[in-house]
Amino acid sequence: MFPGEDVQFFRLLGQVIDILLVAFVIYKLITVIRGTRAVQLVKGITVILAIWFFSSFFGLRTLQYIMTQAVTYGLLAIIIIFQPELRRALEQLGRGRIFTRSSTPENDDAVKSIDAIMKSVKYMAKRRIGALISIENETGMNDYIETGIPMKAAITQELLINVFIPNAPLHDGAVIMRDQEIAAAACYLPLSENPFISKELGTRHRAALGISEVTDCLTIVVSEETGGISVTKNGDLHRDLDEERLRKMLENQLLTEEKTSTTSLWNWGGRKNG
């Protein structure tokens, strides 16, 4: 090669490396926010940018001005809105974990967790012990986990039953599960403000519906009054479930091959409320 060609080659190589590094960093940032509420916020920002582009293209000056102001002050808003995710990313960077690949729980562990949940729910329903169990899916539940008592314990029948025994220190509130473990107990969940909820439903059912309206988690409710078993998902309440339907829902939520399916799997028949 001629000297000039060498310079051009190294410049081109540097540009390719630059692009690959930026793409890798963007990919890692996506993996950091994946599974948190930041995903929905990113979608909202994308919509704003799309509106800004089309308003500029079609000469909609008023709308363009509004979108320009939103974009101009958007950086500060992003820092405020994404504060929990930014903190988590910095913590992972400090631990050297941000460039490691996260592992997917094995189905064997998920089956054990399902069995433990089924046995504990059946035990509590028979004895009319009230319970509220949320299982995290794609949308992160850090904000709600932080309201409870950290546990990070294996999911076992005995532990779940002991948590919800009446007058036990942790029986008030919800248990939140994440990655085949109990992340926290005595957690506070947002109550649904749906005006069409049946008046016969208590706080546990309203909390279960509330969390299903803001996240994609699955929440199991055991009624203290009737012993009935209910499940909420995507804003729907499925009441008076039998053992077979409850197990099917848990399998759809926890087993790896099922989690790639669409939410249409939840459009079963049966009793719904809300």
N, C-alpha and C positions, 0 to 999 in steps of 0.2 A: 504493500500500500504506500501511497504517497503521504508525506507529512500532513497535508490538508485533509486527506481522507481519514487518517488516524484520528484527527481532532473531531471530525464529524461523527465518526463511529463511536467515540467515547461520549460525545454529547448525546447521541441517540441512545446509547446504553444507559447513560445517567437519567434521561427522561423516562425510559422504560422502568428503571428501578424506582424512580420517584413515583410513578403512577401505581406500581405494584405495592409500594409501601403505604401510600394513601389508601388504596383499596383495602389493604389488610387492616389498617387502623379503623377504617369505617366498618369493616366486618366485625371487628372485635367490639366496637362500640355498640353495634346492633345486638351482639350476644349479651352485652351487659344489661341493656334495657329490655331485652326479650324476657317475657314473663313478669313484667311490671306494668303498672298503669301508664308508664311513659309511652308505650306503644300507641295507645289511643291518642295521646297528646301529639305524638309525631304525625299521626294521620291528620289531626286538626291543623297542624302547621302546614302540612302538604296542601290541604284545601285552601288555606290562606294564600300560599304562594301561587297556586293555580289561578285563583281569582285575580291576584295582582297581575299575573302574566296576561290573562285574557282582557282585563280592563285596560292595560297598556296597548294591547294589540288592536282593540276595537275603539280606542280613544274615549273611554268612559272616564272623564276627568275627575268627577267627584269621587267615584268609587276608587279610582287609581290613587287619589290623594289620601283617602282613608287607609288603603292597603299600604301605601308608602310609609305612613306614620306607624302603622302596626309593625311593619318590617324594621323600621328605623329603631324603634324601642323594643323590638322583639328579643334582642340579646339579653337585656336585663331581665325581661320576663322569663326567658328560658332558664336563666340561672336560678331564679326564684322557684319556678314550677318544677324543675328537674333536680332540686336540691337533694332529695333522698337518693336518687339514682347517681348523681355526681359524687355524693359521699361514699356510696357503695363502690363505685368505680375506683375512687382514690384508695379506699381500704384494700381492695383487691390488688391494686397496683403496689401498695406498700407491702403486701404479703407475697408479691410475686406471682399472683394467681391469674392475672388478667389475660395472660397469654397461654394459659393452660386450657386444655379441652375438657369441658364438663362431660361427665359420664351419665348415661341413661340408666335408671334403676332396672334391674333384671325383673322379668316377669315372675320368677320364683319368689322374690321378696314381696312383689305386689300381691301374689296369691296368698301368702302368709298374712299380709296386712288385711286383705279382704276377709279371710277366715276369722281373724281376731275381731274385726269390726262386727261381722255378722253375729258371732257368739255373744259379744258384749251387748249389742243392741237387742238381741233376742232375750237375754237375761234381764235387762233393764225394762223392756216392754212388758214382760210377764209380771214383774213386780212394781210396775208403774213408777219407775225412777226416771225423772225428767232428765233429758240429755240434749246437747246441741253440739254437733260435730261437723266442722267444715274441712273440706279437702281441697287444697290449693291446686289449681290447674295452670293455665298459661299466665293469667293475670296475677301479679305478685300481691301478697297480703301482708307485707311488712308492717304497714301502718297499723293493722289490727293485731298482729302478733305482738307488737311493742306495747299494747295496752294490757297484755296478760302477764302471766308468770312463765318465764322461759323454762322449758323442760328438755328438749332435744333428746327424747327417749324413744326407745323402740316401741312400736305399736303392739301392745299385748292386751288380751281380754281382761286380765286382772287389773292392769293399770287404768284402763278406761272405766271399768266399773268403780274402782276406788275413787277416781276423780269426781264422779257424779253421785256418789253416796250422799244422801241428804245430810246437811250440817257439816259436811267435810269442808276444809278450808278453800278448796278449789271448785266446789260444785256449782257456784254461780258463774255464769258466763259460758263461753264456748271453748271447745278444744279445737285448735287449728293444726292440721296435719300437712306436712311438706316433705317430699322426697322420702317416703316410706318411714317417717318418724313423726312423733308428736312434737311439734315445734313449741307450742305454748298452751297453757290452760288458763281458765278464768279470763278469757278475752272478751272485749266489748265489741259487738257488731252493730252496725247502723240499723235502726228500725225502719221498715218500709212505711211510706206515707200513702200507699195505695188506698184510696177511699172505698174500694170495692172488696176489701178483705172481709171475710166473714167475722161477725162480732164474737163468735164463739172461740176464735183463735186467740191465744195468749201472746205474751211477750216473746217466747221462744220462736213461735212461728213467724211473728213479725220481723224478728231479727234475722231469721233464716231467709225470708223473702227479701229483706233489705240488702243483705250481703250478696244475694244472687242477682240483684238489680245493678250492682256496681262492679262485680267481678264475675268470672266464669267458673267459680268454684262450685262444688257439689256440697250441699249441707243436709245432714240427717237430723231429724227432730224426733225425739221420743216424748210423747205427751205424758205429763205427770198425772193428768186427770183420767185419761182413758187408756193409756198404754199404747195408743196407736202410733204407727211409724209413718213419718212423712219425709219427703225429700224435695228440696228446692234446687232449681237449676235454670239459669237464663231467665229469671223472673217468673217461672212457673212453679206452682206448688202441687206436688203429687201426694195425695193423702191415702191413708189406710192401705199401705203397701204390704204385700205378702213377701215371704222370704225369697221366692224366686225372682220377683221383679226388683227387689232391693239388691240382690246379688248381681243381676244383670246391669243395673245402673253403676254399681261399684266397679265392675269389670270394664265397662265403657270408659270410666274415669281413670282407672289406675293401670290397666294393662297396656303395654307399649304399643302393640299393633292396633289397639282400638283408639288411641288418642289422636291418631292421624285422621280419623273419620270426621265428618262434618257434624255440626250441631243438629242436623236433621234427625239424628238417632234419638234425640230427646223428644221428638214429636210423636210420642206414643199416645194411644188412647188411654182412657182412665179418668179418674176424677182429678180435676184441677180447680184451683181457686186463685183469683187475683189476676 
